[in-house]
Amino acid sequence: MLLGIAFCAGMTGFFFSYIPQELVRGFLFVFSGAAFLATVFWAFWQSRQLSDFSNDICETVDILMEGQELPNFFPYEETVISKVQSKLLQYYEKMKDEQQQSRQDKQTIQELVSDISHQVKTPTANIQMITGILNQHELPPDKQKEFLDLMTVQIDKLDFLMQSLIKMSRLETGVFVLHMEETRLCDTIAGAMSIILAEAEKKNIQLLADCDSKLTVKHDSKWTAEAIGNILDNAVKYTPEGGIISISVRPWQFYTRIDISDTGIGIDQENYNAIFQRFYRAEEVTAEKGVGLGLYLARGIIAQQNGYITVKSKKGKGSTFSVFLLS
């Protein structure tokens, strides 16, 4: 190592000792000039690269703002511009999805407000009419009681409607909170049956239930009971006096199936999808009380738990609603 350093030093000394100084200065001048030109070229090249990069990014943003597809875009290339374009495209797609969701939310709110206005109009108008009659006319006590009873019915209908609308709005706006727990399904079934027990007794309808007391399923017991209760409520409404409503629970490989069968009026096959729409009521059942939200809420509640509901029915022979919960 020391010999190498000594040799290099000797050769350098020899170079500067025996080569004319003018030639050395010329060499240094040429070298300095070349280094300066290389630096200028490097700075110019860097500036050009930065300018091209900036122009490409601006062009990409302009194209995305206009909603067009990126030309000459190769997302798998290992280049800086390709990586930045890929990130910009991801951001654009995310913003587009959020805008689409925002438009859907606005449309849902508009439809909801329209539906609420339409549904509240009838009971409100009836209450105003009855109030006007009572204020403007002297009526005998029995007539007064009759009108007051009619007003109570309309107030109850309005209260039921508002409670249902609150549940519906929570379901549609994403603030519906479920508490999923591994609990006995028979307790949930019992809670659902308690909702319609009094009305079933009035019509002398027999209620049957077949559920293993040891069977547990991960679900929200309160809201699942509400969903099943809504299906049972419909069954009681549309089952003639002396009919039968039965509930059977069977575990499957991936789901637990809850069949709710009745001996009611049945449903036309072409209306299978319509009955789950909000505020839908078939012409033949408009005389029955209700606002057409029970099955809509039931399907939404079960869907929130990654389950689903199916229906099979025969006109005049009854219906079977099947609720499937993840096992």
ZADREN-598874 format. One record per residue (C-alpha): x, y, z; residue number from 0; residue in one letter. Coordinates in pm, 1 decimal, decimal comma, always signed. Each point is the difference from the previous one (the first is absolute). Layout:
BEGIN
<site <X; Y; Z>; NUM; "A">
...
# end
This chain:
BEGIN
<site <+0,0; +0,0; +0,0>; 0; "M">
<site <+278,3; +244,9; +96,4>; 1; "L">
<site <+196,7; -91,7; -311,5>; 2; "L">
<site <-308,8; +68,8; -216,9>; 3; "G">
<site <-54,2; +343,0; +156,0>; 4; "I">
<site <+369,3; +84,7; -41,7>; 5; "A">
<site <-11,1; -107,1; -365,5>; 6; "F">
<site <-307,7; +217,6; -74,2>; 7; "C">
<site <+158,1; +296,2; +173,7>; 8; "A">
<site <+317,5; -46,8; -198,2>; 9; "G">
<site <-184,2; -19,2; -332,0>; 10; "M">
<site <-199,5; +316,8; +85,0>; 11; "T">
<site <+320,3; +183,0; +84,4>; 12; "G">
<site <+155,8; -120,4; -321,8>; 13; "F">
<site <-303,5; +118,0; -198,8>; 14; "F">
<site <+9,3; +353,6; +139,0>; 15; "F">
<site <+381,0; +17,0; -10,7>; 16; "S">
<site <+60,9; -96,1; -361,5>; 17; "Y">
<site <-323,6; +110,8; -179,7>; 18; "I">
<site <-6,5; +369,1; -90,2>; 19; "P">
<site <-210,6; +221,4; +225,5>; 20; "Q">
<site <-191,8; +141,1; -299,1>; 21; "E">
<site <-114,3; -349,4; -87,6>; 22; "L">
<site <-101,9; -67,5; +360,4>; 23; "V">
<site <-198,7; +324,2; +14,1>; 24; "R">
<site <-163,7; -84,3; -332,0>; 25; "G">
<site <-91,1; -344,3; +126,9>; 26; "F">
<site <-149,5; +147,7; +316,5>; 27; "L">
<site <-190,2; +261,1; -203,7>; 28; "F">
<site <-143,8; -264,5; -231,0>; 29; "V">
<site <-88,1; -221,9; +293,9>; 30; "F">
<site <-169,7; +287,0; +186,4>; 31; "S">
<site <-191,4; +100,5; -311,6>; 32; "G">
<site <-116,0; -355,4; -57,4>; 33; "A">
<site <-108,4; -30,6; +362,5>; 34; "A">
<site <-192,0; +330,2; -26,0>; 35; "F">
<site <-173,4; -108,3; -320,2>; 36; "L">
<site <-87,0; -336,6; +155,0>; 37; "A">
<site <-147,9; +179,2; +302,8>; 38; "T">
<site <-204,5; +233,3; -220,7>; 39; "V">
<site <-120,3; -292,1; -210,5>; 40; "F">
<site <-89,3; -196,6; +312,3>; 41; "W">
<site <-196,3; +293,7; +146,6>; 42; "A">
<site <-178,9; +54,5; -332,8>; 43; "F">
<site <-83,5; -369,5; -26,3>; 44; "W">
<site <-133,7; -7,5; +355,6>; 45; "Q">
<site <-206,6; +312,1; -65,1>; 46; "S">
<site <-138,8; -154,7; -318,0>; 47; "R">
<site <-83,9; -322,7; +179,3>; 48; "Q">
<site <-176,5; +191,7; +279,5>; 49; "L">
<site <-190,3; +208,7; -255,3>; 50; "S">
<site <-108,5; -310,0; -193,6>; 51; "D">
<site <-102,9; -170,8; +324,9>; 52; "F">
<site <-199,9; +305,8; +107,6>; 53; "S">
<site <-169,9; +23,6; -340,1>; 54; "N">
<site <-88,5; -369,8; +6,5>; 55; "D">
<site <-151,8; +29,9; +347,0>; 56; "I">
<site <-200,4; +310,2; -96,3>; 57; "C">
<site <-122,4; -174,7; -314,8>; 58; "E">
<site <-98,2; -305,6; +203,8>; 59; "T">
<site <-196,6; +212,6; +248,6>; 60; "V">
<site <-175,5; +186,2; -284,4>; 61; "D">
<site <-99,2; -326,7; -167,0>; 62; "I">
<site <-133,7; -143,6; +327,3>; 63; "L">
<site <-193,4; +320,4; +76,1>; 64; "M">
<site <-170,2; -32,4; -338,9>; 65; "E">
<site <-91,3; -361,1; +77,3>; 66; "G">
<site <+201,9; -146,0; -287,4>; 67; "Q">
<site <+226,4; -304,4; -8,2>; 68; "E">
<site <+376,0; +45,8; +22,4>; 69; "L">
<site <+175,3; -54,2; -336,6>; 70; "P">
<site <+334,9; -180,9; -6,2>; 71; "N">
<site <-40,5; -104,3; +362,5>; 72; "F">
<site <+193,8; -308,8; +101,5>; 73; "F">
<site <-61,6; -61,9; +371,6>; 74; "P">
<site <+253,5; -283,1; +25,3>; 75; "Y">
<site <+297,5; +201,1; -128,2>; 76; "E">
<site <+265,2; +76,7; +260,2>; 77; "E">
<site <+21,2; +371,5; -80,7>; 78; "T">
<site <-61,4; +299,9; +222,7>; 79; "V">
<site <-271,0; +146,4; -223,6>; 80; "I">
<site <-176,6; -336,3; -21,4>; 81; "S">
<site <+0,4; -37,0; +379,5>; 82; "K">
<site <-135,4; +352,1; +51,5>; 83; "V">
<site <-265,6; -52,6; -269,6>; 84; "Q">
<site <-104,2; -323,0; +167,9>; 85; "S">
<site <-46,5; +175,0; +334,9>; 86; "K">
<site <-190,8; +285,1; -163,4>; 87; "L">
<site <-224,6; -250,7; -173,8>; 88; "L">
<site <-66,2; -181,6; +328,3>; 89; "Q">
<site <-88,3; +328,7; +165,9>; 90; "Y">
<site <-225,0; +92,4; -292,5>; 91; "Y">
<site <-184,2; -333,2; +14,6>; 92; "E">
<site <-49,5; +38,4; +374,3>; 93; "K">
<site <-136,6; +353,1; -38,2>; 94; "M">
<site <-228,5; -114,8; -283,3>; 95; "K">
<site <-140,2; -278,7; +217,8>; 96; "D">
<site <-59,2; +243,9; +285,5>; 97; "E">
<site <-177,4; +241,9; -234,2>; 98; "Q">
<site <-218,6; -281,9; -131,2>; 99; "Q">
<site <-82,3; -104,3; +356,5>; 100; "Q">
<site <-78,6; +361,2; +87,8>; 101; "S">
<site <-240,0; +26,1; -295,4>; 102; "R">
<site <-168,7; -323,9; +103,8>; 103; "Q">
<site <-32,8; +123,6; +359,5>; 104; "D">
<site <-158,2; +323,9; -119,3>; 105; "K">
<site <-243,3; -189,8; -218,8>; 106; "Q">
<site <-85,7; -230,7; +290,3>; 107; "T">
<site <-65,4; +297,6; +226,9>; 108; "I">
<site <-218,8; +165,5; -264,1>; 109; "Q">
<site <-201,9; -318,1; -47,1>; 110; "E">
<site <-25,1; -43,7; +376,1>; 111; "L">
<site <-127,6; +354,9; +52,4>; 112; "V">
<site <-252,6; -48,3; -281,2>; 113; "S">
<site <-121,7; -329,6; +147,2>; 114; "D">
<site <-27,8; +147,1; +349,6>; 115; "I">
<site <-197,8; +297,7; -130,8>; 116; "S">
<site <-239,2; -228,6; -188,2>; 117; "H">
<site <-53,7; -242,0; +288,2>; 118; "Q">
<site <-45,8; +266,4; +270,9>; 119; "V">
<site <-248,3; +197,1; -209,4>; 120; "K">
<site <-297,7; -235,2; +43,3>; 121; "T">
<site <-9,4; -42,9; +380,6>; 122; "P">
<site <+81,8; +368,4; +49,4>; 123; "T">
<site <-287,1; +103,6; -226,6>; 124; "A">
<site <-237,7; -237,2; +182,7>; 125; "N">
<site <+100,3; +141,4; +339,0>; 126; "I">
<site <-53,1; +356,5; -125,4>; 127; "Q">
<site <-341,0; -93,0; -140,9>; 128; "M">
<site <-115,4; -166,7; +322,4>; 129; "I">
<site <+129,7; +291,9; +208,5>; 130; "T">
<site <-191,6; +242,5; -221,9>; 131; "G">
<site <-323,0; -197,0; +38,0>; 132; "I">
<site <+34,0; -12,2; +377,8>; 133; "L">
<site <+74,8; +373,7; +22,2>; 134; "N">
<site <-273,7; +117,4; -236,5>; 135; "Q">
<site <-291,8; -223,7; +95,4>; 136; "H">
<site <-185,4; -78,9; +316,2>; 137; "E">
<site <-11,8; -377,5; +6,7>; 138; "L">
<site <-161,9; -240,6; +244,5>; 139; "P">
<site <+239,2; -183,3; +233,9>; 140; "P">
<site <-19,3; -326,9; -191,6>; 141; "D">
<site <+93,0; +173,4; -328,2>; 142; "K">
<site <+280,4; +189,9; +169,5>; 143; "Q">
<site <+139,4; -328,4; +130,8>; 144; "K">
<site <-26,3; -152,8; -346,5>; 145; "E">
<site <+200,2; +283,4; -156,2>; 146; "F">
<site <+251,8; -4,0; +284,6>; 147; "L">
<site <+49,2; -373,4; -51,7>; 148; "D">
<site <+58,3; +65,0; -370,9>; 149; "L">
<site <+253,8; +268,2; +90,2>; 150; "M">
<site <+177,7; -242,1; +236,0>; 151; "T">
<site <+28,9; -253,3; -282,3>; 152; "V">
<site <+152,3; +264,5; -228,6>; 153; "Q">
<site <+241,2; +116,6; +271,8>; 154; "I">
<site <+107,8; -360,5; +64,3>; 155; "D">
<site <+48,9; -46,9; -373,6>; 156; "K">
<site <+206,8; +318,5; -18,3>; 157; "L">
<site <+211,5; -108,0; +298,0>; 158; "D">
<site <+55,6; -346,2; -149,1>; 159; "F">
<site <+91,1; +158,1; -332,1>; 160; "L">
<site <+253,1; +235,9; +157,8>; 161; "M">
<site <+162,9; -279,8; +200,0>; 162; "Q">
<site <+26,6; -211,0; -315,3>; 163; "S">
<site <+143,3; +291,4; -196,0>; 164; "L">
<site <+263,0; +59,0; +268,0>; 165; "I">
<site <+109,1; -362,9; -26,3>; 166; "K">
<site <-2,0; +21,0; -379,2>; 167; "M">
<site <+209,8; +317,3; -5,7>; 168; "S">
<site <+254,2; -153,5; +238,1>; 169; "R">
<site <+18,7; -305,6; -222,2>; 170; "L">
<site <+45,6; +198,2; -323,3>; 171; "E">
<site <+244,7; +259,4; +132,6>; 172; "T">
<site <+241,4; -256,1; +142,9>; 173; "G">
<site <-42,8; +85,1; +370,3>; 174; "V">
<site <-163,5; -334,2; +69,2>; 175; "F">
<site <+208,8; -157,5; +277,8>; 176; "V">
<site <-14,5; -372,6; +66,5>; 177; "L">
<site <+139,4; -184,4; +301,2>; 178; "H">
<site <+86,6; -347,0; -125,0>; 179; "M">
<site <+24,3; -265,5; +270,9>; 180; "E">
<site <-10,1; -378,7; +11,0>; 181; "E">
<site <-337,7; -49,1; +169,6>; 182; "T">
<site <-283,2; -252,6; +5,0>; 183; "R">
<site <-223,0; +36,0; -302,1>; 184; "L">
<site <-306,0; -132,3; +185,2>; 185; "C">
<site <+9,4; +307,8; +227,4>; 186; "D">
<site <-2,9; +224,6; -306,3>; 187; "T">
<site <-293,2; -195,9; -146,9>; 188; "I">
<site <-188,7; +32,1; +328,3>; 189; "A">
<site <+59,0; +376,0; +0,8>; 190; "G">
<site <-135,8; +24,6; -355,0>; 191; "A">
<site <-308,9; -204,6; +84,2>; 192; "M">
<site <-76,8; +218,7; +301,5>; 193; "S">
<site <-45,9; +296,7; -236,5>; 194; "I">
<site <-300,5; -155,9; -173,2>; 195; "I">
<site <-136,8; -227,4; +272,5>; 196; "L">
<site <-292,3; +225,3; +98,2>; 197; "A">
<site <-113,6; +58,3; -359,5>; 198; "E">
<site <+25,7; -372,5; -76,4>; 199; "A">
<site <-220,0; -82,6; +299,8>; 200; "E">
<site <-263,0; +250,1; -116,5>; 201; "K">
<site <-29,2; -190,5; -328,8>; 202; "K">
<site <+27,7; -340,2; +167,0>; 203; "N">
<site <+313,9; -74,8; -204,6>; 204; "I">
<site <+209,7; -292,4; +118,7>; 205; "Q">
<site <+372,2; +69,7; +40,9>; 206; "L">
<site <+247,6; -287,7; -28,0>; 207; "L">
<site <+378,7; +8,2; +43,0>; 208; "A">
<site <+265,3; -267,6; -49,7>; 209; "D">
<site <+348,0; +115,2; +107,9>; 210; "C">
<site <+275,6; -184,6; +183,1>; 211; "D">
<site <+53,9; +179,8; +331,1>; 212; "S">
<site <+376,0; -70,0; -22,1>; 213; "K">
<site <+43,1; +148,7; -349,2>; 214; "L">
<site <+209,5; +319,0; +5,5>; 215; "T">
<site <+68,8; +240,8; -285,7>; 216; "V">
<site <+207,8; +316,9; -12,6>; 217; "K">
<site <-258,1; +274,4; -56,1>; 218; "H">
<site <-152,6; +314,0; +148,0>; 219; "D">
<site <-282,6; -142,4; +206,8>; 220; "S">
<site <-199,2; +324,2; +34,9>; 221; "K">
<site <-4,7; +98,6; -367,4>; 222; "W">
<site <-35,0; -355,9; -128,2>; 223; "T">
<site <-306,2; -38,6; +223,0>; 224; "A">
<site <-133,0; +321,9; -152,9>; 225; "E">
<site <+55,0; -133,3; -354,3>; 226; "A">
<site <-166,1; -334,8; +72,5>; 227; "I">
<site <-272,5; +183,3; +191,3>; 228; "G">
<site <-76,5; +209,3; -309,4>; 229; "N">
<site <-40,5; -316,3; -208,1>; 230; "I">
<site <-222,3; -152,8; +268,9>; 231; "L">
<site <-204,7; +321,3; +18,1>; 232; "D">
<site <-74,4; -28,1; -373,2>; 233; "N">
<site <-88,7; -365,4; +44,4>; 234; "A">
<site <-252,4; +85,5; +273,0>; 235; "V">
<site <-154,4; +282,3; -207,2>; 236; "K">
<site <-54,5; -213,5; -308,4>; 237; "Y">
<site <-91,8; -331,0; +164,2>; 238; "T">
<site <-373,9; -55,5; +53,3>; 239; "P">
<site <-142,2; -77,2; +344,0>; 240; "E">
<site <+80,2; -347,8; +123,2>; 241; "G">
<site <+308,5; -27,6; -218,7>; 242; "G">
<site <+345,2; -132,2; +85,0>; 243; "I">
<site <+341,3; +170,3; +5,8>; 244; "I">
<site <+302,5; -225,5; +53,0>; 245; "S">
<site <+370,6; +68,3; +47,5>; 246; "I">
<site <+264,0; -265,5; -60,1>; 247; "S">
<site <+375,3; +39,3; +40,9>; 248; "V">
<site <+251,6; -223,4; -176,7>; 249; "R">
<site <+380,9; +33,0; +4,0>; 250; "P">
<site <+168,4; -28,0; -339,8>; 251; "W">
<site <+370,3; -24,8; -82,8>; 252; "Q">
<site <+59,8; +375,0; -34,0>; 253; "F">
<site <-335,6; +148,7; +101,2>; 254; "Y">
<site <-272,5; -55,0; +253,3>; 255; "T">
<site <-341,0; +0,5; -166,7>; 256; "R">
<site <-312,2; +137,0; +167,1>; 257; "I">
<site <-324,0; -84,3; -183,2>; 258; "D">
<site <-309,0; +205,4; +86,6>; 259; "I">
<site <-309,7; -157,5; -157,5>; 260; "S">
<site <-362,8; +109,4; +10,4>; 261; "D">
<site <-337,2; -105,8; -138,2>; 262; "T">
<site <-79,2; +349,8; -125,6>; 263; "G">
<site <-115,8; +151,2; -327,4>; 264; "I">
<site <+330,6; -59,5; -178,3>; 265; "G">
<site <+203,1; +215,5; -238,6>; 266; "I">
<site <+10,6; +5,9; -379,5>; 267; "D">
<site <+338,9; -114,0; -129,4>; 268; "Q">
<site <+45,6; +318,9; -204,3>; 269; "E">
<site <-15,6; +198,1; +326,5>; 270; "N">
<site <+277,8; -190,5; +180,7>; 271; "Y">
<site <+250,1; +283,5; -50,0>; 272; "N">
<site <-251,7; +282,9; +37,2>; 273; "A">
<site <-106,9; -98,5; +352,4>; 274; "I">
<site <+348,0; +87,0; +129,5>; 275; "F">
<site <-12,0; +352,9; -141,4>; 276; "Q">
<site <-70,6; +281,5; +240,8>; 277; "R">
<site <-363,0; +114,5; +22,8>; 278; "F">
<site <-117,9; -275,4; -235,4>; 279; "Y">
<site <-349,4; -131,2; +68,7>; 280; "R">
<site <-199,8; -224,4; -228,1>; 281; "A">
<site <-345,7; +122,1; -98,6>; 282; "E">
<site <-178,6; -285,0; +176,6>; 283; "E">
<site <+154,0; +84,7; +340,8>; 284; "V">
<site <-41,2; +378,8; +7,8>; 285; "T">
<site <-283,1; -40,1; +253,6>; 286; "A">
<site <+241,9; -151,1; +252,7>; 287; "E">
<site <+191,6; +234,7; +225,9>; 288; "K">
<site <+365,2; +58,6; -80,9>; 289; "G">
<site <+223,4; +220,0; -213,1>; 290; "V">
<site <+197,0; -256,2; -201,6>; 291; "G">
<site <+331,8; +22,5; +183,4>; 292; "L">
<site <+7,0; -324,8; +199,2>; 293; "G">
<site <+152,1; -230,1; -261,9>; 294; "L">
<site <+225,6; +277,1; -129,4>; 295; "Y">
<site <+147,6; +46,2; +348,2>; 296; "L">
<site <+20,1; -375,9; +57,0>; 297; "A">
<site <+205,6; -54,3; -314,7>; 298; "R">
<site <+228,5; +294,6; +83,8>; 299; "G">
<site <+61,3; -123,1; +355,2>; 300; "I">
<site <+84,0; -353,5; -112,2>; 301; "I">
<site <+217,8; +127,9; -285,9>; 302; "A">
<site <+200,7; +206,4; +249,5>; 303; "Q">
<site <+90,4; -332,0; +165,2>; 304; "Q">
<site <+110,4; -153,6; -334,0>; 305; "N">
<site <-318,0; -204,0; -18,8>; 306; "G">
<site <-292,6; +1,4; -239,9>; 307; "Y">
<site <-374,4; -70,6; -26,7>; 308; "I">
<site <-188,7; -201,9; -261,3>; 309; "T">
<site <-370,8; -58,9; -49,8>; 310; "V">
<site <-215,8; -273,2; -149,8>; 311; "K">
<site <-373,8; +32,8; -20,9>; 312; "S">
<site <-313,9; -125,2; -168,8>; 313; "K">
<site <-302,4; +220,0; -39,1>; 314; "K">
<site <-264,0; -102,0; +253,1>; 315; "G">
<site <+224,3; -267,0; +152,5>; 316; "K">
<site <+237,5; +203,0; +217,2>; 317; "G">
<site <+362,6; +112,5; -6,5>; 318; "S">
<site <+337,7; -105,2; +136,0>; 319; "T">
<site <+267,6; +259,1; +71,3>; 320; "F">
<site <+346,7; -148,0; +53,5>; 321; "S">
<site <+258,5; +199,0; +197,0>; 322; "V">
<site <+361,4; -110,5; -42,1>; 323; "F">
<site <+256,4; +100,6; +264,9>; 324; "L">
<site <+369,4; -82,9; -20,5>; 325; "L">
<site <+76,4; -293,4; +226,9>; 326; "S">
# end
